[in-house]
């Protein structure tokens, strides 16, 4: 029988919120309001042969583009399998705690929300891809993103294919409280996977580098925000506990102490 292990939720401090929201938000705002067109062109020029992006349609690039899309589907279906198995086996709620179905559901919804947000922005921001702009022998102007609720021509900002990788940021948030090492590994994997997708798209002339960076930032912010919504009760309880500890625990009686007791969740360990 696997052991049952109690784990306290990982704390969220002011610095955590700065890293999760403020810094990525400021970077995203900057590259949106002041797109680095000159840098984008400089990074794309080495892959342009004077008439076209030669790597755009070579078979290996096409197959990589298709194969990489399997990864988020595999992760999502794995999370769905966990939910179905737990329900089928009728695992008691006290054994699941906050680890099983709830985190698996967050993982699925986090990835879906990231993908759909990027898809919506691609359809509405009116930015053209490198191969289509005049700088690279196309007919379209080099534009900055414009936010709207109706479809615009272009369909290239932010990068959809790169979102295939960066939607996996949801794994980090799903595991940060229960498997810290797995969470860090997932974060490293997502960045490496995302960078690989980004470089491929730049080499093909499908996206500028700033397009792929925008995708990373949108997906990170989406996953972080959804995590805070999904686990808002636990986060708020820990916030109350921390404030009471800093105040010396002088206020409140037994009932209040019980109400704001540190949130603990059960994890069915691997040992």
C-alpha positions in Angstrom: 0.0 0.0 0.0 1.4 3.4 -0.9 2.0 5.7 2.1 -0.2 8.7 2.8 1.9 11.8 3.2 0.7 15.2 4.5 2.2 18.3 2.9 1.6 21.9 3.6 0.8 24.2 0.6 3.8 26.1 -0.7 3.6 29.7 0.5 2.9 32.6 -1.8 4.7 35.7 -0.8 4.8 39.3 -2.2 7.9 38.4 -4.1 6.2 35.4 -5.6 3.4 37.6 -6.9 6.0 40.0 -8.3 7.7 37.1 -10.2 4.4 35.6 -11.3 2.6 38.8 -12.4 4.4 42.1 -12.2 7.6 41.3 -14.0 6.1 39.3 -16.9 3.2 41.8 -17.2 5.7 44.7 -17.6 7.7 42.9 -20.2 4.6 42.0 -22.1 3.3 45.5 -21.9 6.6 46.8 -23.2 6.9 44.5 -26.2 3.3 45.1 -27.1 3.5 48.9 -27.0 7.0 49.1 -28.4 7.6 46.0 -30.5 11.3 45.4 -31.2 10.9 45.4 -35.0 14.6 46.1 -35.7 15.7 43.2 -33.5 13.1 40.9 -34.9 14.3 41.6 -38.5 17.9 41.1 -37.5 17.2 37.7 -35.9 15.2 36.6 -38.9 17.6 37.8 -41.7 20.1 34.9 -41.4 17.4 32.5 -42.5 16.2 34.6 -45.5 18.0 33.9 -48.8 16.9 37.0 -50.6 13.7 35.6 -52.1 12.2 33.4 -49.4 12.8 31.6 -46.1 14.4 28.4 -47.5 13.6 26.3 -44.5 9.9 27.0 -44.4 8.6 24.0 -46.2 11.3 21.4 -46.1 10.0 18.0 -44.9 11.9 17.8 -41.6 10.5 21.2 -40.5 7.0 20.2 -41.4 7.2 16.9 -39.6 8.7 18.6 -36.5 5.8 21.1 -36.6 3.3 18.2 -36.6 5.1 15.9 -34.0 5.6 18.6 -31.4 1.9 19.2 -31.3 1.4 15.7 -29.8 3.1 16.7 -26.6 0.4 18.8 -25.0 -2.3 16.4 -26.1 -0.4 13.6 -24.4 -0.1 15.6 -21.2 -3.7 16.6 -21.3 -5.0 13.1 -21.9 -2.8 11.8 -19.1 -4.4 14.2 -16.7 -7.8 13.2 -17.9 -6.9 9.5 -17.4 -5.9 10.3 -13.8 -9.3 11.8 -13.2 -11.2 8.9 -14.8 -9.2 6.3 -12.9 -9.8 8.0 -9.6 -13.5 8.2 -10.2 -13.6 4.6 -11.4 -11.7 3.3 -8.4 -13.8 5.5 -6.1 -10.8 6.8 -4.3 -12.1 8.4 -1.1 -12.0 12.3 -1.1 -9.8 12.4 2.0 -7.2 10.4 0.2 -7.3 12.6 -2.9 -7.3 15.8 -0.9 -6.1 18.6 -3.2 -3.7 16.4 -5.1 -5.7 14.2 -7.4 -8.6 15.3 -9.5 -8.5 18.9 -8.6 -4.9 19.4 -9.8 -5.4 17.2 -12.8 -8.4 19.3 -13.8 -6.4 22.5 -13.2 -3.7 21.2 -15.5 -6.2 20.5 -18.3 -8.0 23.8 -18.0 -4.7 25.8 -17.7 -3.4 24.3 -20.9 -6.8 24.9 -22.7 -7.1 28.5 -21.5 -3.6 29.3 -22.7 -4.2 27.8 -26.1 -7.6 29.5 -26.6 -6.3 32.9 -25.5 -3.4 32.7 -28.0 -5.8 31.6 -30.8 -8.1 34.5 -30.0 -5.3 37.0 -30.1 -3.8 35.6 -33.3 -7.2 36.2 -35.0 -7.8 39.7 -33.7 -4.4 41.5 -33.4 -3.8 42.0 -37.1 0.0 41.2 -37.2 1.5 39.6 -40.3 4.1 36.9 -40.3 7.7 37.5 -41.5 7.4 35.7 -44.8 4.4 38.0 -45.7 5.9 41.4 -44.9 7.6 43.8 -47.4 11.0 43.5 -45.6 11.1 39.9 -46.8 9.6 40.3 -50.2 6.0 40.0 -49.1 3.2 42.4 -49.7 2.0 43.2 -46.1 3.2 46.0 -43.9 5.2 45.4 -40.7 2.6 46.2 -38.0 2.3 46.4 -34.2 -0.5 44.4 -32.5 -3.9 46.1 -32.1 -6.4 44.6 -29.7 -10.0 44.2 -30.8 -12.9 41.8 -30.6 -13.2 41.1 -34.4 -11.0 39.2 -36.7 -8.2 41.1 -38.5 -5.9 40.0 -41.3 -2.5 38.8 -40.4 -3.1 36.0 -37.8 0.5 35.9 -36.5 0.7 37.5 -33.1 1.4 35.8 -30.7 2.8 32.5 -32.0 0.3 29.7 -31.9 2.8 26.8 -32.5 5.0 28.1 -29.7 2.0 27.9 -27.5 2.2 24.2 -28.0 5.1 24.3 -25.6 4.4 27.2 -23.3 0.9 26.0 -22.4 2.8 23.4 -20.4 3.6 26.0 -17.8 0.4 24.7 -16.2 2.5 21.6 -15.1 4.6 23.8 -12.9 1.7 25.3 -11.1 -0.1 21.9 -10.9 2.9 20.3 -9.1 4.5 23.2 -7.1 2.8 22.3 -3.9 3.0 18.5 -4.0 6.0 17.6 -6.1 8.5 20.6 -6.0 11.2 18.8 -7.9 8.8 17.6 -10.6 7.5 21.2 -10.8 11.0 22.6 -11.3 11.7 19.9 -13.9 8.4 20.7 -15.7 9.4 24.4 -15.8 12.8 23.6 -17.3 11.2 21.3 -19.8 8.6 23.9 -20.8 11.2 26.6 -21.3 13.5 24.3 -23.4 10.6 23.0 -25.4 9.3 26.5 -26.0 12.7 27.8 -27.0 13.0 25.0 -29.5 9.6 25.8 -31.0 10.5 29.5 -31.1 13.7 29.0 -33.0 12.0 26.6 -35.5 9.4 29.2 -36.2 11.9 32.0 -36.7 14.0 29.8 -39.0 10.9 29.1 -41.1 9.9 32.7 -41.3 6.6 31.9 -39.6 7.1 34.2 -36.6 9.4 36.9 -35.3 11.1 36.2 -32.0 9.0 38.8 -30.2 5.9 36.9 -31.3 7.1 33.8 -29.5 8.1 35.8 -26.4 4.6 37.2 -26.2 3.2 33.7 -26.3 5.4 32.7 -23.4 4.3 35.7 -21.3 0.6 35.3 -22.1 0.7 31.6 -21.3 2.6 32.1 -18.0 0.2 34.8 -16.8 -2.8 32.7 -17.8 -1.6 29.7 -15.9 -0.5 31.7 -12.8 -3.9 33.6 -12.7 -5.9 30.4 -13.1 -3.8 28.7 -10.3 -4.7 31.6 -7.9 -8.4 31.2 -8.8 -8.4 27.4 -8.5 -6.7 27.4 -5.1 -7.8 30.8 -3.8 -9.3 29.4 -0.6 -6.0 27.7 0.4 -4.0 30.8 -0.5 -6.3 33.1 1.5 -6.2 30.8 4.5 -2.4 30.8 4.5 -2.4 34.6 4.2 -4.5 34.8 7.3 -2.3 32.4 9.2 0.8 34.3 8.3 -0.7 37.6 9.4 -1.8 36.2 12.7 1.7 34.7 13.2 3.3 38.1 12.6 0.8 39.7 15.0 1.9 37.3 17.7 -1.3 35.2 17.5 -2.8 37.4 20.2 -6.2 37.8 18.5 -9.0 35.2 18.2 -10.0 32.2 20.2 -10.0 28.5 19.5 -12.7 28.7 16.9 -10.8 31.3 14.9 -7.6 29.3 15.2 -9.3 26.3 13.9 -10.9 28.3 11.0 -7.5 29.6 9.8 -5.4 26.5 10.5 -2.7 25.9 7.9 -4.1 24.1 4.9 -2.7 20.6 4.5 -3.3 18.2 1.7 -2.8 14.6 1.3 -0.5 13.2 -1.2 -0.2 9.5 -2.1 3.5 9.2 -2.1 5.6 7.1 -4.5 7.4 5.3 -1.7 
